[in-house]
Amino acid sequence: MEYNEIKKDLFSVSDDYYLAHCISSDFVMGGGIAVLFNKKFNLKEQFKQIKKEDSKLLEHPTCILVVRVFNLITKKLVFHKPTYETMRGALEKMKEICDENNIKKIAMPRIGSGIDGLDWIQVREIIHEVFGNSEVEILVCYI
């Protein structure tokens, strides 16, 4: 794994990066960077269709790829808090999707450490544990 943290607007990375963020399985996306993801990629509408087809896909922890966005589902309801275990589970699913689809570049904010309240240093450690032996480049963008 190649890993970098850089002060940069996440939405300004080149289009060869897949983006990642955390959401709840009720896909409210009413706070934090999820609001911007929804505006840019119309995720709520796409999740409504996924829920109609197979609501089990939205159970947490998991990760669902929509367009070029990894949606890490780390909690059931928007007002719940994720745990380090659910974060790990969602990241493991993201890695599985990367392996299956030969995805090599991911950009993300400091996931789980904003309104979700997880400690970024611990989340970073989990990212390194999950992706450590992979060929995926991870770019963490912060402002």
Beta strands, then each sheet from edge to edge (+ up, - down):
strand 1: 2-7
strand 2: 18-24
strand 3: 62-66
strand 4: 69-75
strand 5: 105-108
strand 6: 137-142
sheet 1: 1+ 6+ 5+ 2+ 4+ 3-
end
